[in-house]
Amino acid sequence: MYYTQNKGVSFVLCYKYVDAGRCLCDLIHETKVFTWFCAINMSDFTIRSLSLQESRVVLALAESNEREVARQEIIGILDTSPEAADHVIRSLRKKGWLERASWGKYLLIPPEHGPEALGESNVLALASLIADPYYIGYGTAATHYGMTTQHRNVVWLVTPLHLRERRVLNTEVKIVNPSKNKFFGFGTVNVLGFEVQMSDREKTAIDCIDRPDLSGGIGEAAYILGRASRKIDWEKAAGYLERINSVALMRKFGWLVDYVGGEIPENTRAHLLDEARRRRSVATLGPKVPHKEVMGYQSEWKLTVNVSASELAEAIGLGKRHALPGRS
């Protein structure tokens, strides 16, 4: 801990983190001119200066450990007019202290972080403020769980609310409106300090098979299932499929579990197979109009696979415990 002098500031009380090579100003003496929050990174000296009104907002949120804030709350903190509060909000956004999530909702970039601290966790936190209720799912959730090695500059936000798509920190936030019987299977996940609602592993795998267009295609959906198979709760997955009540989805899931070599308990597989074969209709995996070299009709699961073996090559046998997790 030490003191340092700055022009216009009486003193700054700092804590030095030797392992990070950085000193963070935890407490700043306020003057009538301005307040400085400083971050010293070895030879660099970076300053994000704040006016008195701006510092009131940042300090109030930091002291209450709040990361999400609404416009109305800022008006209350400042005890001023909406117009004056909007001016402070615009300035805080410009200086990198606030990031807009949706109309009237903002995310605080904490004092201990610099303006470059806007990573994937912040993108998900910002996206989470767009709708309520919601969950982050499909390819985005699969990436979080390490079920895919592909990284896409898009966040899939699942909500029953009909909202327009947004762009947050150069990332597209695309809205998915599910049917009522598919809006479940999610919970709170901590993403580098931010709590967001995200589909669990079982629902993520099922969702990706249901909508492969939101996970990188059928081949990638199969790969995601293969990676998920090592940690999946098969009884929970079977319960989810029954709750969704789609025979076509059950057949796709069951056939793909066999294809990736998922070590599903025999009684659970038998139950899924029995449920999937109750109806005479035939489900299709892939496009309705087949192209050449497709795998064709799979009688056990009553499933027409309009996908070639080469498209699913990376997923075959991936669910076996001894399979290597990497991909070429």
N, C-alpha and C positions, 0 to 999 in steps of 0.2 A: 504494500500500500504506500502511495506517495502523493505529494501535492505537485501540481504544475500550474504555472501562470499562463493566462491567455488574455489577449487584448479584449477589454470589455467584460471580462469575467473575473471575479474576485479570486476564486480557486476552484479546483476540480479534484474530487476525491476518486482515486482510481484503484482498481485491483488488477494486478499483473498476473497473467496466466503464462507461466514460463514455457509449459509444454506446447502451447499454441503460438508462442512468440507474439502475443498480442496483449495490449492493455485496454481494458474497457472502462469508460467513465461511468460509474454507477450513480454518482450523485453530483449534481451540478448546481452551483450557486446561481440563482436567478437575479438578473439585473433588469432595469427598466428598458434596456436596449435590446438584448437578445440572450438566448441561452445556447450553449454549444454542447452537443453530445459528440464525444471524440472516440475514435478507434485508432490506436497506434499499432501498426503492423511492422515490426522491426524498423526499417528505415523509412517506411511510408507514414505519412500523417494525414489521415483523411478526416474531414470535418463535414458534418451535416448540420448546418446552422438552423436554428428555429427561432421564430419570433416568440414573444411572451405568450400570445394566444395559442400558437402551434404547440409550444411546449406544454401548456396546460392540458391539451388533448392527449399528447403522447404520454405524459407522466400519469395522468388519470387512468389510462388504459393499462399502462405497464404496472402500476401499483396494484390494480385490481386483477392483474394477470388475465386480462381480456385480450383476445386476438381478433374477435369479430366485433364490429361496431356498425350501428345504423346511423343514418344522417340525423334522425331525431335525437339520438343519444348525444351526438356532438353538439347539437343546438343546446341541449340541457347542460352539458359540461361547461360550455362557454357562457351560458345564460345570455344569449344574444339573439339577434334576428336571424331568420333562415338565410337571408342574403349574405350577412356577414359570416355565418357559419360555412356557407358554400364557398366563400372566398378562401377561408382557412383550409377547407377540404381540398380545393384545387391546388393550393400551395403545398400541402402535405403530399399530395399525389406526385406533384412535379419533383419534389425533393426525395422521393422514394420511401416515404414513411407509411403511406397508405396505398393500397391497390384496390381498384374497384372490382367487385364481384358481380353485382347486378344493381339495378336501380335502387339507390338509397342504401346499399350495403357495401361495406368495405372490410378489408383485412389489414391489420396492423403488421408492419414489418418491425419486429421488436427492436429496442435500442441496442441490444447486444449483437444484432446482425447488421451487416452493411446492405446497401441497395442491391448488391450482387447476390444476395441470399435468396433469390427467387428461383427455387428449384422445383422439381416435380411435386414435392410435398405441398408447396404453396399453391401450385396450379390446382391440385386436388382440393385443397382447402377453399380456394376461391370458387371453384366449380360447385362445391357443396353448398355455397350460399345462394345459388341461383334458384333452387326449388326446395320445398318442404311439403310432403315427404319426398324422399329420393333414395337412390343408392347408385354407387359407381360400379359398373359391371362390364361384362363382355371382355373384349381385348384389354381394356384398361385394368380390370381386376386381375386378369390372367398374368399381366406383366408384373403387377405388384406381388403376386404369390410366387413368381418365378416359374410359372407354367408355360411361358413362352420366352424365347430370346429375342423376339422382334419388338422393336420400340416404335410406336407410331405417335405422330404429333396430333393426337386426338384423344379426347376424354369422352367416354360414353356415359351419359347421365340418364338414369332410368327413373321416370317419374310419371304419375298419372296426370300431371298438369300439362296442358298444352302451351308450350312456350317456344319462343324463337331460339334458334341456335346462337351461341355467343362465341366470342374470341377472347381468350384470357392468356396474357403473356405469350402471344404468338402460338397459342395452342387452341385448336378448334374444340369447343364443347358442343357435342351433338346430343340432342334430346331423343330419347326412346320412350314411346308411350306403350307400355305393355297392357295386355288384357288383365282384368282384375285378378284372375286365377293364377297369374304368373308374377304378381308383385309381392314377393316374400323371399325368405332365404337370405337375409342380409342382416348386418349388425355393425356395431362400432369397431372401427379399426384405427389404430394409432399409426399415422404415417409421419415419422420424424417429428413428433411433437404436436401434430395436428390430428384431431379426431374427426373422422369422416365415416359415413355409412357406406358399406361395401358388401357386395354379395360374398358369401362364404365359398370355400373351394368347391363344394358339391354343386351349389347353384351356378357358380361361374362355369363349370364344365358343362352343365346341362344347358345353360343359356347359350354358350358358344356353339353347341351342336344344334340347338333350335334356330339360331340366327348366325350361321357361319360368315355371313357378309359383314358382321360386326366384330369378327375376330380374325380376319385375314384369309378367309376361305375355308373350304371343307378340309383340305389337307392340314391347315393350321389348327382347326378345331379338333381334329383327330390327335394331333401332336399335343395339344393342351390337355386332352383327356388322358393321354398316355402319361404325361408328366404328373397330372393330378392323381393318377391311380395309386401312387405310392403312399399318399396321405389321406385318401378319400375315405369317408365313412359310408360304406356301401348301403347300410340300412337306412341312413338318412337320405342318401341319393334316391333310393327306391321309394321312400316316403314322399319325397318331392315330386317324383314322376307321377305317382298316384294322385297327388294333390292337383297337379296340372291337368291330369286326366286327358292326355293325348296319346292314343295308341300309336300314332305315327312317330311321335317323339320317343316313345318307349322302345319302339323297334329300332330306331336309329341309334339310340344310346346302347341298347343291348348288343347289337351287331358290332358297333365300334369298340365296346368293351372287349368282346372276343377278339377283334382284330388287333388291338394294341396289346393284348395279353394281360389285361387287368385281372388281378388275383381276387376276384369277387367270390364270396362264399357261395357254395353250390346251391344252398337252399334259397338264397337271395336271387341268384340267376334263374333258378327254376321258377320262382314266383314271378319275376319279370317276364320270362318267356311265356308262362301260362296266361298272364294278363295281355301280352302283346298278340297272342294267337286267338283270342276270343272272337275277334271279328274277321270277316273274310276279305275285307278291303286290303289293298296293297299300298304300302307307303313307298315313297321315293326319296333316296338320298342323292342330292345333286340336282342338276337341271332337269326339267320335265322332258325336254328333247335331248336324247343321248347323243354323244359324239362317238367317234370310233374308239375301240379298245376299252370300253367300259367293263366293269366287273359283272354287271348283269344281275339277274334275279337270284336272291339268296333265300332259299325255301324255308330254312329253319326259322328265320325271323320275319318271313313274308315281306321282304324288303327288296326293292329294285335299286341297285347301286349304280347310278349313272355317273360313276367316277372311275378313272383308270387306276390301276395298281400303282403306277408311277406317281400319281398325285398323293397317294397315301404312304409312299415308301418310307418316309422318315418316321412314321408313327408305328409301323408294324413291330410288334413285340416290345414296344417302349414301356408298357405297363408292368413288365416283369421286374422283380426286385433286383435282379442281377444286371439288368440292362444299363448301359452307360447313359448318363443324363445329357451329354453334349450332342451337338449336331454338327455335321460337316459344313 
